[in-house]
Amino acid sequence: MLIQVGAAETLLDDAIRLAKVAGAADVRVDLQIWPEMVHVWHIFHPELKAARRAIEQGGDYVRTCIREA
């Protein structure tokens, strides 16, 4: 499970809690907390380099999971 959350995100605490619960249930979790990012910063990809990097990392994560399956 990939969780990308911004450090300025309204749901930051929920994302951290989700990662802990999933990890306790033996789910592989990659929690990424992005500095200064807000809720769904990915939608700003045309203007925001961090959004493009986050989307790329999401794609990398999926490709890795597929290779390992």
C-alpha positions, 0 to 999 in steps of 0.5 A: 500500500502506497500512502502519499500525504502532504505534511500540511494535509488535513488528513495527515494524522489519519494517513499515519494511523492507516499506515500503522493499522495496515502494517500491524495487519502485515500489509506492506506499507510505504508511507510518504509524507511530502513537505509543504504539500496540501490535500491532493497536491497531485492535481497541480501537476502542470505547475508543481514539480513535487506533484509530478514527482509524486505521480512518478513515484506512484507509477514506480510503486505500481510497477514494482508491485507488478514485478514482484507478483 
